[in-house]
Amino acid sequence: MRLRVDRDKCSGHARCGAVSEEIFPLDEIGYSSLDERDVEPSELALVIEGVEACPEHALVLEDDS
């Protein structure tokens, strides 16, 4: 699975960062600074929680297989 952010949709609510600052890094004003990355199986539950927390649907989880 791949995780990425659509920066045009991110409005800086920071709800993803509230789930996990490590998985969903934020800049100094609360916008996602996430770089596209692979999702480890051990973090999948947190990734899904963070993606679902985004009211703007700016976070995208894709199956890369």
PDBQT receptor file of N, H, CA, C and O in Angstrom, charges set to zero:
ATOM      1  N   MET A   1       0.845  -1.169   0.000  1.00  0.00    +0.000 N 
ATOM      2  CA  MET A   1       0.000   0.000   0.000  1.00  0.00    +0.000 C 
ATOM      3  C   MET A   1       0.896   1.239   0.000  1.00  0.00    +0.000 C 
ATOM      4  O   MET A   1       1.979   1.252   0.585  1.00  0.00    +0.000 OA
ATOM      5  N   ARG A   2       0.400   2.285  -0.682  1.00  0.00    +0.000 N 
ATOM      6  H   ARG A   2      -0.479   2.274  -1.158  1.00  0.00    +0.000 HD
ATOM      7  CA  ARG A   2       1.108   3.568  -0.746  1.00  0.00    +0.000 C 
ATOM      8  C   ARG A   2       0.219   4.641  -0.142  1.00  0.00    +0.000 C 
ATOM      9  O   ARG A   2      -0.999   4.631  -0.319  1.00  0.00    +0.000 OA
ATOM     10  N   LEU A   3       0.838   5.556   0.566  1.00  0.00    +0.000 N 
ATOM     11  H   LEU A   3       1.827   5.564   0.710  1.00  0.00    +0.000 HD
ATOM     12  CA  LEU A   3       0.146   6.673   1.179  1.00  0.00    +0.000 C 
ATOM     13  C   LEU A   3       0.683   7.958   0.575  1.00  0.00    +0.000 C 
ATOM     14  O   LEU A   3       1.894   8.140   0.449  1.00  0.00    +0.000 OA
ATOM     15  N   ARG A   4      -0.233   8.852   0.203  1.00  0.00    +0.000 N 
ATOM     16  H   ARG A   4      -1.216   8.705   0.306  1.00  0.00    +0.000 HD
ATOM     17  CA  ARG A   4       0.179  10.151  -0.332  1.00  0.00    +0.000 C 
ATOM     18  C   ARG A   4      -0.845  11.199   0.080  1.00  0.00    +0.000 C 
ATOM     19  O   ARG A   4      -1.939  10.874   0.543  1.00  0.00    +0.000 OA
ATOM     20  N   VAL A   5      -0.473  12.452  -0.096  1.00  0.00    +0.000 N 
ATOM     21  H   VAL A   5       0.415  12.716  -0.473  1.00  0.00    +0.000 HD
ATOM     22  CA  VAL A   5      -1.379  13.557   0.216  1.00  0.00    +0.000 C 
ATOM     23  C   VAL A   5      -1.612  14.377  -1.049  1.00  0.00    +0.000 C 
ATOM     24  O   VAL A   5      -0.686  14.628  -1.820  1.00  0.00    +0.000 OA
ATOM     25  N   ASP A   6      -2.848  14.786  -1.248  1.00  0.00    +0.000 N 
ATOM     26  H   ASP A   6      -3.600  14.582  -0.621  1.00  0.00    +0.000 HD
ATOM     27  CA  ASP A   6      -3.198  15.723  -2.310  1.00  0.00    +0.000 C 
ATOM     28  C   ASP A   6      -3.120  17.110  -1.668  1.00  0.00    +0.000 C 
ATOM     29  O   ASP A   6      -4.060  17.546  -1.004  1.00  0.00    +0.000 OA
ATOM     30  N   ARG A   7      -2.009  17.787  -1.866  1.00  0.00    +0.000 N 
ATOM     31  H   ARG A   7      -1.245  17.433  -2.405  1.00  0.00    +0.000 HD
ATOM     32  CA  ARG A   7      -1.763  19.069  -1.198  1.00  0.00    +0.000 C 
ATOM     33  C   ARG A   7      -2.786  20.136  -1.586  1.00  0.00    +0.000 C 
ATOM     34  O   ARG A   7      -3.009  21.074  -0.821  1.00  0.00    +0.000 OA
ATOM     35  N   ASP A   8      -3.402  20.015  -2.741  1.00  0.00    +0.000 N 
ATOM     36  H   ASP A   8      -3.220  19.253  -3.363  1.00  0.00    +0.000 HD
ATOM     37  CA  ASP A   8      -4.429  20.974  -3.147  1.00  0.00    +0.000 C 
ATOM     38  C   ASP A   8      -5.687  20.855  -2.279  1.00  0.00    +0.000 C 
ATOM     39  O   ASP A   8      -6.443  21.817  -2.143  1.00  0.00    +0.000 OA
ATOM     40  N   LYS A   9      -5.907  19.685  -1.700  1.00  0.00    +0.000 N 
ATOM     41  H   LYS A   9      -5.293  18.903  -1.810  1.00  0.00    +0.000 HD
ATOM     42  CA  LYS A   9      -7.095  19.469  -0.869  1.00  0.00    +0.000 C 
ATOM     43  C   LYS A   9      -6.839  19.712   0.616  1.00  0.00    +0.000 C 
ATOM     44  O   LYS A   9      -7.777  19.997   1.362  1.00  0.00    +0.000 OA
ATOM     45  N   CYS A  10      -5.585  19.604   1.057  1.00  0.00    +0.000 N 
ATOM     46  H   CYS A  10      -4.824  19.373   0.451  1.00  0.00    +0.000 HD
ATOM     47  CA  CYS A  10      -5.273  19.738   2.478  1.00  0.00    +0.000 C 
ATOM     48  C   CYS A  10      -5.597  21.162   2.944  1.00  0.00    +0.000 C 
ATOM     49  O   CYS A  10      -5.135  22.140   2.356  1.00  0.00    +0.000 OA
ATOM     50  N   SER A  11      -6.400  21.260   4.014  1.00  0.00    +0.000 N 
ATOM     51  H   SER A  11      -6.775  20.466   4.492  1.00  0.00    +0.000 HD
ATOM     52  CA  SER A  11      -6.790  22.559   4.561  1.00  0.00    +0.000 C 
ATOM     53  C   SER A  11      -6.212  22.809   5.943  1.00  0.00    +0.000 C 
ATOM     54  O   SER A  11      -6.574  23.789   6.594  1.00  0.00    +0.000 OA
ATOM     55  N   GLY A  12      -5.320  21.943   6.401  1.00  0.00    +0.000 N 
ATOM     56  H   GLY A  12      -5.025  21.147   5.872  1.00  0.00    +0.000 HD
ATOM     57  CA  GLY A  12      -4.632  22.174   7.661  1.00  0.00    +0.000 C 
ATOM     58  C   GLY A  12      -5.435  21.894   8.911  1.00  0.00    +0.000 C 
ATOM     59  O   GLY A  12      -5.186  22.504   9.950  1.00  0.00    +0.000 OA
ATOM     60  N   HIS A  13      -6.395  20.986   8.837  1.00  0.00    +0.000 N 
ATOM     61  H   HIS A  13      -6.598  20.490   7.993  1.00  0.00    +0.000 HD
ATOM     62  CA  HIS A  13      -7.164  20.627  10.030  1.00  0.00    +0.000 C 
ATOM     63  C   HIS A  13      -6.312  19.869  11.053  1.00  0.00    +0.000 C 
ATOM     64  O   HIS A  13      -6.606  19.901  12.248  1.00  0.00    +0.000 OA
ATOM     65  N   ALA A  14      -5.266  19.194  10.594  1.00  0.00    +0.000 N 
ATOM     66  H   ALA A  14      -5.027  19.167   9.623  1.00  0.00    +0.000 HD
ATOM     67  CA  ALA A  14      -4.311  18.461  11.439  1.00  0.00    +0.000 C 
ATOM     68  C   ALA A  14      -4.918  17.261  12.156  1.00  0.00    +0.000 C 
ATOM     69  O   ALA A  14      -4.349  16.786  13.140  1.00  0.00    +0.000 OA
ATOM     70  N   ARG A  15      -6.032  16.771  11.699  1.00  0.00    +0.000 N 
ATOM     71  H   ARG A  15      -6.494  17.156  10.900  1.00  0.00    +0.000 HD
ATOM     72  CA  ARG A  15      -6.645  15.596  12.333  1.00  0.00    +0.000 C 
ATOM     73  C   ARG A  15      -5.812  14.341  12.108  1.00  0.00    +0.000 C 
ATOM     74  O   ARG A  15      -5.767  13.458  12.964  1.00  0.00    +0.000 OA
ATOM     75  N   CYS A  16      -5.154  14.263  10.957  1.00  0.00    +0.000 N 
ATOM     76  H   CYS A  16      -5.190  14.980  10.261  1.00  0.00    +0.000 HD
ATOM     77  CA  CYS A  16      -4.280  13.109  10.704  1.00  0.00    +0.000 C 
ATOM     78  C   CYS A  16      -3.110  13.107  11.685  1.00  0.00    +0.000 C 
ATOM     79  O   CYS A  16      -2.744  12.060  12.220  1.00  0.00    +0.000 OA
ATOM     80  N   GLY A  17      -2.529  14.273  11.917  1.00  0.00    +0.000 N 
ATOM     81  H   GLY A  17      -2.826  15.124  11.483  1.00  0.00    +0.000 HD
ATOM     82  CA  GLY A  17      -1.414  14.382  12.856  1.00  0.00    +0.000 C 
ATOM     83  C   GLY A  17      -1.816  14.029  14.274  1.00  0.00    +0.000 C 
ATOM     84  O   GLY A  17      -0.990  13.554  15.054  1.00  0.00    +0.000 OA
ATOM     85  N   ALA A  18      -3.073  14.253  14.617  1.00  0.00    +0.000 N 
ATOM     86  H   ALA A  18      -3.744  14.639  13.984  1.00  0.00    +0.000 HD
ATOM     87  CA  ALA A  18      -3.570  13.874  15.934  1.00  0.00    +0.000 C 
ATOM     88  C   ALA A  18      -3.607  12.355  16.081  1.00  0.00    +0.000 C 
ATOM     89  O   ALA A  18      -3.504  11.833  17.191  1.00  0.00    +0.000 OA
ATOM     90  N   VAL A  19      -3.752  11.652  14.966  1.00  0.00    +0.000 N 
ATOM     91  H   VAL A  19      -3.835  12.076  14.064  1.00  0.00    +0.000 HD
ATOM     92  CA  VAL A  19      -3.738  10.184  14.981  1.00  0.00    +0.000 C 
ATOM     93  C   VAL A  19      -2.308   9.692  15.176  1.00  0.00    +0.000 C 
ATOM     94  O   VAL A  19      -2.051   8.830  16.016  1.00  0.00    +0.000 OA
ATOM     95  N   SER A  20      -1.377  10.243  14.397  1.00  0.00    +0.000 N 
ATOM     96  H   SER A  20      -1.585  10.943  13.714  1.00  0.00    +0.000 HD
ATOM     97  CA  SER A  20       0.031   9.849  14.504  1.00  0.00    +0.000 C 
ATOM     98  C   SER A  20       0.910  10.912  13.848  1.00  0.00    +0.000 C 
ATOM     99  O   SER A  20       0.910  11.063  12.626  1.00  0.00    +0.000 OA
ATOM    100  N   GLU A  21       1.654  11.639  14.666  1.00  0.00    +0.000 N 
ATOM    101  H   GLU A  21       1.654  11.516  15.658  1.00  0.00    +0.000 HD
ATOM    102  CA  GLU A  21       2.573  12.644  14.130  1.00  0.00    +0.000 C 
ATOM    103  C   GLU A  21       3.719  12.007  13.351  1.00  0.00    +0.000 C 
ATOM    104  O   GLU A  21       4.287  12.628  12.452  1.00  0.00    +0.000 OA
ATOM    105  N   GLU A  22       4.053  10.782  13.693  1.00  0.00    +0.000 N 
ATOM    106  H   GLU A  22       3.592  10.278  14.423  1.00  0.00    +0.000 HD
ATOM    107  CA  GLU A  22       5.138  10.079  13.001  1.00  0.00    +0.000 C 
ATOM    108  C   GLU A  22       4.713   9.685  11.584  1.00  0.00    +0.000 C 
ATOM    109  O   GLU A  22       5.478   9.864  10.636  1.00  0.00    +0.000 OA
ATOM    110  N   ILE A  23       3.523   9.163  11.440  1.00  0.00    +0.000 N 
ATOM    111  H   ILE A  23       2.902   9.018  12.210  1.00  0.00    +0.000 HD
ATOM    112  CA  ILE A  23       3.037   8.727  10.127  1.00  0.00    +0.000 C 
ATOM    113  C   ILE A  23       2.579   9.918   9.297  1.00  0.00    +0.000 C 
ATOM    114  O   ILE A  23       2.792   9.952   8.085  1.00  0.00    +0.000 OA
ATOM    115  N   PHE A  24       1.952  10.895   9.944  1.00  0.00    +0.000 N 
ATOM    116  H   PHE A  24       1.779  10.868  10.929  1.00  0.00    +0.000 HD
ATOM    117  CA  PHE A  24       1.378  12.052   9.256  1.00  0.00    +0.000 C 
ATOM    118  C   PHE A  24       2.051  13.340   9.742  1.00  0.00    +0.000 C 
ATOM    119  O   PHE A  24       1.460  14.085  10.524  1.00  0.00    +0.000 OA
ATOM    120  N   PRO A  25       3.261  13.604   9.292  1.00  0.00    +0.000 N 
ATOM    121  CA  PRO A  25       3.950  14.818   9.747  1.00  0.00    +0.000 C 
ATOM    122  C   PRO A  25       3.239  16.081   9.244  1.00  0.00    +0.000 C 
ATOM    123  O   PRO A  25       2.653  16.100   8.162  1.00  0.00    +0.000 OA
ATOM    124  N   LEU A  26       3.312  17.125  10.058  1.00  0.00    +0.000 N 
ATOM    125  H   LEU A  26       3.789  17.110  10.937  1.00  0.00    +0.000 HD
ATOM    126  CA  LEU A  26       2.678  18.393   9.732  1.00  0.00    +0.000 C 
ATOM    127  C   LEU A  26       3.728  19.497   9.692  1.00  0.00    +0.000 C 
ATOM    128  O   LEU A  26       4.767  19.411  10.346  1.00  0.00    +0.000 OA
ATOM    129  N   ASP A  27       3.441  20.530   8.916  1.00  0.00    +0.000 N 
ATOM    130  H   ASP A  27       2.597  20.600   8.384  1.00  0.00    +0.000 HD
ATOM    131  CA  ASP A  27       4.340  21.673   8.922  1.00  0.00    +0.000 C 
ATOM    132  C   ASP A  27       3.990  22.564  10.125  1.00  0.00    +0.000 C 
ATOM    133  O   ASP A  27       3.135  22.206  10.934  1.00  0.00    +0.000 OA
ATOM    134  N   GLU A  28       4.642  23.702  10.235  1.00  0.00    +0.000 N 
ATOM    135  H   GLU A  28       5.337  23.992   9.577  1.00  0.00    +0.000 HD
ATOM    136  CA  GLU A  28       4.485  24.552  11.414  1.00  0.00    +0.000 C 
ATOM    137  C   GLU A  28       3.093  25.172  11.553  1.00  0.00    +0.000 C 
ATOM    138  O   GLU A  28       2.756  25.677  12.624  1.00  0.00    +0.000 OA
ATOM    139  N   ILE A  29       2.281  25.145  10.497  1.00  0.00    +0.000 N 
ATOM    140  H   ILE A  29       2.555  24.735   9.627  1.00  0.00    +0.000 HD
ATOM    141  CA  ILE A  29       0.929  25.704  10.609  1.00  0.00    +0.000 C 
ATOM    142  C   ILE A  29      -0.168  24.643  10.471  1.00  0.00    +0.000 C 
ATOM    143  O   ILE A  29      -1.342  24.980  10.324  1.00  0.00    +0.000 OA
ATOM    144  N   GLY A  30       0.208  23.380  10.518  1.00  0.00    +0.000 N 
ATOM    145  H   GLY A  30       1.163  23.106  10.637  1.00  0.00    +0.000 HD
ATOM    146  CA  GLY A  30      -0.776  22.299  10.561  1.00  0.00    +0.000 C 
ATOM    147  C   GLY A  30      -1.113  21.617   9.259  1.00  0.00    +0.000 C 
ATOM    148  O   GLY A  30      -1.979  20.743   9.228  1.00  0.00    +0.000 OA
ATOM    149  N   TYR A  31      -0.445  21.998   8.175  1.00  0.00    +0.000 N 
ATOM    150  H   TYR A  31       0.259  22.709   8.201  1.00  0.00    +0.000 HD
ATOM    151  CA  TYR A  31      -0.681  21.339   6.892  1.00  0.00    +0.000 C 
ATOM    152  C   TYR A  31       0.200  20.092   6.773  1.00  0.00    +0.000 C 
ATOM    153  O   TYR A  31       1.292  20.037   7.338  1.00  0.00    +0.000 OA
ATOM    154  N   SER A  32      -0.278  19.112   6.047  1.00  0.00    +0.000 N 
ATOM    155  H   SER A  32      -1.165  19.156   5.588  1.00  0.00    +0.000 HD
ATOM    156  CA  SER A  32       0.477  17.879   5.872  1.00  0.00    +0.000 C 
ATOM    157  C   SER A  32       1.791  18.131   5.135  1.00  0.00    +0.000 C 
ATOM    158  O   SER A  32       1.824  18.815   4.112  1.00  0.00    +0.000 OA
ATOM    159  N   SER A  33       2.859  17.573   5.667  1.00  0.00    +0.000 N 
ATOM    160  H   SER A  33       2.832  17.018   6.498  1.00  0.00    +0.000 HD
ATOM    161  CA  SER A  33       4.158  17.610   4.990  1.00  0.00    +0.000 C 
ATOM    162  C   SER A  33       4.575  16.190   4.602  1.00  0.00    +0.000 C 
ATOM    163  O   SER A  33       5.758  15.899   4.422  1.00  0.00    +0.000 OA
ATOM    164  N   LEU A  34       3.589  15.329   4.481  1.00  0.00    +0.000 N 
ATOM    165  H   LEU A  34       2.629  15.565   4.628  1.00  0.00    +0.000 HD
ATOM    166  CA  LEU A  34       3.792  13.919   4.146  1.00  0.00    +0.000 C 
ATOM    167  C   LEU A  34       4.412  13.763   2.765  1.00  0.00    +0.000 C 
ATOM    168  O   LEU A  34       3.940  14.357   1.796  1.00  0.00    +0.000 OA
ATOM    169  N   ASP A  35       5.454  12.973   2.679  1.00  0.00    +0.000 N 
ATOM    170  H   ASP A  35       5.837  12.490   3.467  1.00  0.00    +0.000 HD
ATOM    171  CA  ASP A  35       6.002  12.552   1.396  1.00  0.00    +0.000 C 
ATOM    172  C   ASP A  35       5.380  11.198   1.061  1.00  0.00    +0.000 C 
ATOM    173  O   ASP A  35       5.154  10.381   1.953  1.00  0.00    +0.000 OA
ATOM    174  N   GLU A  36       5.105  10.963  -0.205  1.00  0.00    +0.000 N 
ATOM    175  H   GLU A  36       5.288  11.627  -0.930  1.00  0.00    +0.000 HD
ATOM    176  CA  GLU A  36       4.542   9.670  -0.607  1.00  0.00    +0.000 C 
ATOM    177  C   GLU A  36       5.426   8.558  -0.081  1.00  0.00    +0.000 C 
ATOM    178  O   GLU A  36       6.651   8.624  -0.179  1.00  0.00    +0.000 OA
ATOM    179  N   ARG A  37       4.792   7.531   0.480  1.00  0.00    +0.000 N 
ATOM    180  H   ARG A  37       3.797   7.478   0.559  1.00  0.00    +0.000 HD
ATOM    181  CA  ARG A  37       5.576   6.456   1.081  1.00  0.00    +0.000 C 
ATOM    182  C   ARG A  37       4.816   5.157   1.125  1.00  0.00    +0.000 C 
ATOM    183  O   ARG A  37       3.590   5.121   1.019  1.00  0.00    +0.000 OA
ATOM    184  N   ASP A  38       5.584   4.072   1.288  1.00  0.00    +0.000 N 
ATOM    185  H   ASP A  38       6.580   4.101   1.375  1.00  0.00    +0.000 HD
ATOM    186  CA  ASP A  38       4.998   2.749   1.476  1.00  0.00    +0.000 C 
ATOM    187  C   ASP A  38       4.463   2.648   2.896  1.00  0.00    +0.000 C 
ATOM    188  O   ASP A  38       5.009   3.249   3.821  1.00  0.00    +0.000 OA
ATOM    189  N   VAL A  39       3.400   1.888   3.057  1.00  0.00    +0.000 N 
ATOM    190  H   VAL A  39       2.957   1.399   2.305  1.00  0.00    +0.000 HD
ATOM    191  CA  VAL A  39       2.803   1.649   4.368  1.00  0.00    +0.000 C 
ATOM    192  C   VAL A  39       3.218   0.264   4.836  1.00  0.00    +0.000 C 
ATOM    193  O   VAL A  39       3.022  -0.728   4.133  1.00  0.00    +0.000 OA
ATOM    194  N   GLU A  40       3.789   0.208   6.022  1.00  0.00    +0.000 N 
ATOM    195  H   GLU A  40       3.949   1.013   6.593  1.00  0.00    +0.000 HD
ATOM    196  CA  GLU A  40       4.159  -1.070   6.616  1.00  0.00    +0.000 C 
ATOM    197  C   GLU A  40       2.907  -1.752   7.159  1.00  0.00    +0.000 C 
ATOM    198  O   GLU A  40       2.006  -1.077   7.656  1.00  0.00    +0.000 OA
ATOM    199  N   PRO A  41       2.838  -3.076   7.071  1.00  0.00    +0.000 N 
ATOM    200  CA  PRO A  41       1.660  -3.782   7.587  1.00  0.00    +0.000 C 
ATOM    201  C   PRO A  41       1.357  -3.458   9.056  1.00  0.00    +0.000 C 
ATOM    202  O   PRO A  41       0.195  -3.403   9.456  1.00  0.00    +0.000 OA
ATOM    203  N   SER A  42       2.397  -3.249   9.845  1.00  0.00    +0.000 N 
ATOM    204  H   SER A  42       3.342  -3.294   9.520  1.00  0.00    +0.000 HD
ATOM    205  CA  SER A  42       2.205  -2.973  11.275  1.00  0.00    +0.000 C 
ATOM    206  C   SER A  42       1.563  -1.606  11.541  1.00  0.00    +0.000 C 
ATOM    207  O   SER A  42       1.038  -1.384  12.632  1.00  0.00    +0.000 OA
ATOM    208  N   GLU A  43       1.593  -0.697  10.581  1.00  0.00    +0.000 N 
ATOM    209  H   GLU A  43       2.019  -0.878   9.695  1.00  0.00    +0.000 HD
ATOM    210  CA  GLU A  43       1.022   0.636  10.782  1.00  0.00    +0.000 C 
ATOM    211  C   GLU A  43      -0.271   0.855   9.998  1.00  0.00    +0.000 C 
ATOM    212  O   GLU A  43      -0.828   1.953  10.020  1.00  0.00    +0.000 OA
ATOM    213  N   LEU A  44      -0.747  -0.165   9.314  1.00  0.00    +0.000 N 
ATOM    214  H   LEU A  44      -0.294  -1.057   9.296  1.00  0.00    +0.000 HD
ATOM    215  CA  LEU A  44      -1.908  -0.019   8.443  1.00  0.00    +0.000 C 
ATOM    216  C   LEU A  44      -3.140   0.479   9.198  1.00  0.00    +0.000 C 
ATOM    217  O   LEU A  44      -3.857   1.337   8.684  1.00  0.00    +0.000 OA
ATOM    218  N   ALA A  45      -3.403  -0.024  10.381  1.00  0.00    +0.000 N 
ATOM    219  H   ALA A  45      -2.821  -0.721  10.799  1.00  0.00    +0.000 HD
ATOM    220  CA  ALA A  45      -4.592   0.404  11.133  1.00  0.00    +0.000 C 
ATOM    221  C   ALA A  45      -4.530   1.898  11.440  1.00  0.00    +0.000 C 
ATOM    222  O   ALA A  45      -5.538   2.592  11.302  1.00  0.00    +0.000 OA
ATOM    223  N   LEU A  46      -3.372   2.407  11.854  1.00  0.00    +0.000 N 
ATOM    224  H   LEU A  46      -2.554   1.844  11.966  1.00  0.00    +0.000 HD
ATOM    225  CA  LEU A  46      -3.225   3.837  12.123  1.00  0.00    +0.000 C 
ATOM    226  C   LEU A  46      -3.338   4.666  10.849  1.00  0.00    +0.000 C 
ATOM    227  O   LEU A  46      -3.915   5.753  10.864  1.00  0.00    +0.000 OA
ATOM    228  N   VAL A  47      -2.791   4.159   9.753  1.00  0.00    +0.000 N 
ATOM    229  H   VAL A  47      -2.322   3.276   9.741  1.00  0.00    +0.000 HD
ATOM    230  CA  VAL A  47      -2.880   4.867   8.478  1.00  0.00    +0.000 C 
ATOM    231  C   VAL A  47      -4.349   5.001   8.060  1.00  0.00    +0.000 C 
ATOM    232  O   VAL A  47      -4.783   6.081   7.659  1.00  0.00    +0.000 OA
ATOM    233  N   ILE A  48      -5.094   3.934   8.151  1.00  0.00    +0.000 N 
ATOM    234  H   ILE A  48      -4.741   3.057   8.477  1.00  0.00    +0.000 HD
ATOM    235  CA  ILE A  48      -6.514   3.982   7.796  1.00  0.00    +0.000 C 
ATOM    236  C   ILE A  48      -7.254   4.966   8.692  1.00  0.00    +0.000 C 
ATOM    237  O   ILE A  48      -8.089   5.732   8.210  1.00  0.00    +0.000 OA
ATOM    238  N   GLU A  49      -6.959   4.956   9.988  1.00  0.00    +0.000 N 
ATOM    239  H   GLU A  49      -6.280   4.334  10.380  1.00  0.00    +0.000 HD
ATOM    240  CA  GLU A  49      -7.598   5.893  10.918  1.00  0.00    +0.000 C 
ATOM    241  C   GLU A  49      -7.287   7.344  10.536  1.00  0.00    +0.000 C 
ATOM    242  O   GLU A  49      -8.177   8.195  10.548  1.00  0.00    +0.000 OA
ATOM    243  N   GLY A  50      -6.029   7.624  10.198  1.00  0.00    +0.000 N 
ATOM    244  H   GLY A  50      -5.306   6.933  10.187  1.00  0.00    +0.000 HD
ATOM    245  CA  GLY A  50      -5.640   8.973   9.796  1.00  0.00    +0.000 C 
ATOM    246  C   GLY A  50      -6.275   9.401   8.496  1.00  0.00    +0.000 C 
ATOM    247  O   GLY A  50      -6.726  10.540   8.371  1.00  0.00    +0.000 OA
ATOM    248  N   VAL A  51      -6.318   8.500   7.519  1.00  0.00    +0.000 N 
ATOM    249  H   VAL A  51      -5.952   7.575   7.622  1.00  0.00    +0.000 HD
ATOM    250  CA  VAL A  51      -6.954   8.801   6.235  1.00  0.00    +0.000 C 
ATOM    251  C   VAL A  51      -8.436   9.108   6.439  1.00  0.00    +0.000 C 
ATOM    252  O   VAL A  51      -8.961  10.060   5.861  1.00  0.00    +0.000 OA
ATOM    253  N   GLU A  52      -9.095   8.316   7.245  1.00  0.00    +0.000 N 
ATOM    254  H   GLU A  52      -8.668   7.542   7.714  1.00  0.00    +0.000 HD
ATOM    255  CA  GLU A  52     -10.520   8.515   7.489  1.00  0.00    +0.000 C 
ATOM    256  C   GLU A  52     -10.797   9.772   8.313  1.00  0.00    +0.000 C 
ATOM    257  O   GLU A  52     -11.904  10.308   8.253  1.00  0.00    +0.000 OA
ATOM    258  N   ALA A  53      -9.824  10.253   9.077  1.00  0.00    +0.000 N 
ATOM    259  H   ALA A  53      -8.925   9.818   9.126  1.00  0.00    +0.000 HD
ATOM    260  CA  ALA A  53     -10.000  11.447   9.898  1.00  0.00    +0.000 C 
ATOM    261  C   ALA A  53      -9.962  12.733   9.087  1.00  0.00    +0.000 C 
ATOM    262  O   ALA A  53     -10.397  13.778   9.570  1.00  0.00    +0.000 OA
ATOM    263  N   CYS A  54      -9.453  12.674   7.872  1.00  0.00    +0.000 N 
ATOM    264  H   CYS A  54      -9.099  11.825   7.479  1.00  0.00    +0.000 HD
ATOM    265  CA  CYS A  54      -9.295  13.882   7.054  1.00  0.00    +0.000 C 
ATOM    266  C   CYS A  54     -10.641  14.310   6.468  1.00  0.00    +0.000 C 
ATOM    267  O   CYS A  54     -11.203  13.597   5.637  1.00  0.00    +0.000 OA
ATOM    268  N   PRO A  55     -11.168  15.471   6.894  1.00  0.00    +0.000 N 
ATOM    269  CA  PRO A  55     -12.461  15.902   6.377  1.00  0.00    +0.000 C 
ATOM    270  C   PRO A  55     -12.421  16.346   4.909  1.00  0.00    +0.000 C 
ATOM    271  O   PRO A  55     -13.462  16.415   4.255  1.00  0.00    +0.000 OA
ATOM    272  N   GLU A  56     -11.247  16.641   4.403  1.00  0.00    +0.000 N 
ATOM    273  H   GLU A  56     -10.402  16.585   4.934  1.00  0.00    +0.000 HD
ATOM    274  CA  GLU A  56     -11.101  17.092   3.020  1.00  0.00    +0.000 C 
ATOM    275  C   GLU A  56     -10.773  15.953   2.061  1.00  0.00    +0.000 C 
ATOM    276  O   GLU A  56     -10.696  16.164   0.850  1.00  0.00    +0.000 OA
ATOM    277  N   HIS A  57     -10.579  14.741   2.594  1.00  0.00    +0.000 N 
ATOM    278  H   HIS A  57     -10.641  14.569   3.577  1.00  0.00    +0.000 HD
ATOM    279  CA  HIS A  57     -10.194  13.573   1.802  1.00  0.00    +0.000 C 
ATOM    280  C   HIS A  57      -8.891  13.843   1.027  1.00  0.00    +0.000 C 
ATOM    281  O   HIS A  57      -8.741  13.454  -0.131  1.00  0.00    +0.000 OA
ATOM    282  N   ALA A  58      -7.967  14.517   1.704  1.00  0.00    +0.000 N 
ATOM    283  H   ALA A  58      -8.089  14.833   2.645  1.00  0.00    +0.000 HD
ATOM    284  CA  ALA A  58      -6.690  14.864   1.079  1.00  0.00    +0.000 C 
ATOM    285  C   ALA A  58      -5.679  13.727   1.137  1.00  0.00    +0.000 C 
ATOM    286  O   ALA A  58      -4.703  13.726   0.387  1.00  0.00    +0.000 OA
ATOM    287  N   LEU A  59      -5.901  12.775   2.011  1.00  0.00    +0.000 N 
ATOM    288  H   LEU A  59      -6.693  12.777   2.621  1.00  0.00    +0.000 HD
ATOM    289  CA  LEU A  59      -4.992  11.636   2.139  1.00  0.00    +0.000 C 
ATOM    290  C   LEU A  59      -5.502  10.484   1.289  1.00  0.00    +0.000 C 
ATOM    291  O   LEU A  59      -6.689  10.158   1.297  1.00  0.00    +0.000 OA
ATOM    292  N   VAL A  60      -4.579   9.877   0.558  1.00  0.00    +0.000 N 
ATOM    293  H   VAL A  60      -3.615  10.142   0.551  1.00  0.00    +0.000 HD
ATOM    294  CA  VAL A  60      -4.938   8.825  -0.379  1.00  0.00    +0.000 C 
ATOM    295  C   VAL A  60      -4.132   7.575  -0.048  1.00  0.00    +0.000 C 
ATOM    296  O   VAL A  60      -2.904   7.617   0.019  1.00  0.00    +0.000 OA
ATOM    297  N   LEU A  61      -4.823   6.482   0.155  1.00  0.00    +0.000 N 
ATOM    298  H   LEU A  61      -5.821   6.448   0.101  1.00  0.00    +0.000 HD
ATOM    299  CA  LEU A  61      -4.206   5.182   0.385  1.00  0.00    +0.000 C 
ATOM    300  C   LEU A  61      -4.497   4.331  -0.831  1.00  0.00    +0.000 C 
ATOM    301  O   LEU A  61      -5.654   4.059  -1.152  1.00  0.00    +0.000 OA
ATOM    302  N   GLU A  62      -3.427   3.906  -1.513  1.00  0.00    +0.000 N 
ATOM    303  H   GLU A  62      -2.487   4.127  -1.252  1.00  0.00    +0.000 HD
ATOM    304  CA  GLU A  62      -3.584   3.166  -2.759  1.00  0.00    +0.000 C 
ATOM    305  C   GLU A  62      -2.926   1.799  -2.659  1.00  0.00    +0.000 C 
ATOM    306  O   GLU A  62      -1.879   1.639  -2.031  1.00  0.00    +0.000 OA
ATOM    307  N   ASP A  63      -3.553   0.831  -3.281  1.00  0.00    +0.000 N 
ATOM    308  H   ASP A  63      -4.403   0.962  -3.791  1.00  0.00    +0.000 HD
ATOM    309  CA  ASP A  63      -2.966  -0.504  -3.393  1.00  0.00    +0.000 C 
ATOM    310  C   ASP A  63      -1.977  -0.450  -4.534  1.00  0.00    +0.000 C 
ATOM    311  O   ASP A  63      -2.363  -0.186  -5.673  1.00  0.00    +0.000 OA
ATOM    312  N   ASP A  64      -0.705  -0.697  -4.252  1.00  0.00    +0.000 N 
ATOM    313  H   ASP A  64      -0.392  -0.911  -3.327  1.00  0.00    +0.000 HD
ATOM    314  CA  ASP A  64       0.335  -0.583  -5.285  1.00  0.00    +0.000 C 
ATOM    315  C   ASP A  64       0.686  -1.932  -5.927  1.00  0.00    +0.000 C 
ATOM    316  O   ASP A  64       1.723  -2.062  -6.576  1.00  0.00    +0.000 OA
ATOM    317  N   SER A  65      -0.173  -2.921  -5.744  1.00  0.00    +0.000 N 
ATOM    318  H   SER A  65      -1.015  -2.815  -5.217  1.00  0.00    +0.000 HD
ATOM    319  CA  SER A  65       0.131  -4.229  -6.356  1.00  0.00    +0.000 C 
ATOM    320  C   SER A  65      -0.390  -4.346  -7.759  1.00  0.00    +0.000 C 
ATOM    321  O   SER A  65      -0.212  -5.383  -8.399  1.00  0.00    +0.000 OA
TER     322      SER A  65
